[in-house]
Amino acid sequence: MSHEYSLTYAQQLDTADPLQSYREKFYAPYLRGKRATYFLGNSLGLQPKTTQEEILKIMDGWANFGVEGFFLGNDPWLNYHKHITPLLTNIIGAKQEEIVTMNHLTVNLHLLMISFYQPTATRYKIICEAKAFPSDQYAFQSQVKLHGFDPADAIIEVHPKPGTELISTADILSTIEEHGDTVALVLFSGINYYTGQVFDIKAIADAAHKAGAYAGFDLAHAAGNIKLHLHDWNVDFAVWCNYKYLNSGPGAIAGAFVHELHLNNNKLPRLEGWWGNNISNRFKMEKSFTPAPTAESWSMSTTPLLLLAAHKASLEIFEAAGFDNLLTKSKALSEYLFFVLNHINQPEEKFTIITPQNSAERGCQVSLSIHQNAKAVFDTLMPLGIFADWREPNVIRIAPVPLYNSFEEIFIFADTLRQLLNE
Ligand SMILES: *Cc1c(COP(=O)(O)O)cnc(C)c1O
């Protein structure tokens, strides 16, 4: 499709966009009386206007029924998670039984590693991407040490080829093969937070299984951003947060996936708490733990209802818009973004687009490595009403999301960047 570099053209794309009205369903920051362009949905998604209402319903239940809110009222809290799970199946590509909403991302990563990283004297290695998100690196290191191994020996990072930023699938697969029966767990992100590169989850899971290892994924930047088929891809487990693309608020309750194959496997170790008990036994206060027959068996503590309410409000918007429609718009937005970026980056190349251009290898985030005065350029964006993200040493990341970003915002970003780079 041939695009045009003009404001009117971008506005025409907005007018033709069937999801345009969703933008008004979110609060957005204002600067000098003007709605700012918010490209930080990969960091903290904007607040749906319905979130406060959903939270207030829980507050009312608490006020009116106290603890009996778990059982009384129009919407007893005990069943509240049933609002959530069905809304996630299409986003995550999983069966309802495979999904549990609990805790926070890094906590869930640890809990699932307790189950799926059970090293032996000979099979103890974790294969992961170089420059994984720091919290993940700390989780891997501390888990390895917990089992008495040395991170320097047990953690194998797959690096990009020298002089490049992206990691090739072939290198990932050959590393797994090379370490073969010493590999206990292969753990990648779905999308690397820095480069925006999508990893080939299915190919990685297949290679891990061939080596006799488990395959887990951190989907922090993938959930709500790209199409996932965790069940069909035979992913063993996955974790994600809900405050990035899933707009469920700062410190939102997180999610986890455990493949059906593992749900009734009594040999898999698991840290347990009363909330993972089968609901028919949960309040009998008996000595024995009868795991829920679903991924809920990994949950330990009383559900934080206020967080679930915020999560529900957001997922209902995804459901109303249709996740597949959102992905179609997301592709269109980022296609236009690549067009305008390539347009302003000639004849003289002033930045490098790190993120793969091919839409199958990225989500909506695009990372730009700015050749000169990067920090000064970045620092000028916010006062001009553009919220973007800075990563050392010279990278600006932006994530135009389909629910609340527009083609016009993409044009304005590019044209602002063009002017700043020419100054
Ligand atoms: C955002 C992010 C985290 C953050 O973890 P929390 O436990 O939610 O604070 C962890 N890992 C990755 C890959 C992330 O992108």
The ligand as a Gaussian input file, in Angstrom:
#p B3LYP/6-31G(d) Opt

LIG

0 1
 C        7.740000      -5.086000      32.523000
 C        8.510000      -6.329000      32.665000
 C        8.727000      -6.915000      33.929000
 C        8.268000      -6.250000      35.186000
 O        8.021000      -7.186000      36.204000
 P        7.016000      -6.855000      37.399000
 O        7.161000      -8.034000      38.272000
 O        5.654000      -6.686000      36.805000
 O        7.467000      -5.584000      38.027000
 C        9.416000      -8.113000      33.975000
 N        9.868000      -8.711000      32.861000
 C        9.664000      -8.181000      31.624000
 C       10.172000      -8.883000      30.415000
 C        9.007000      -6.964000      31.504000
 O        8.848000      -6.418000      30.303000

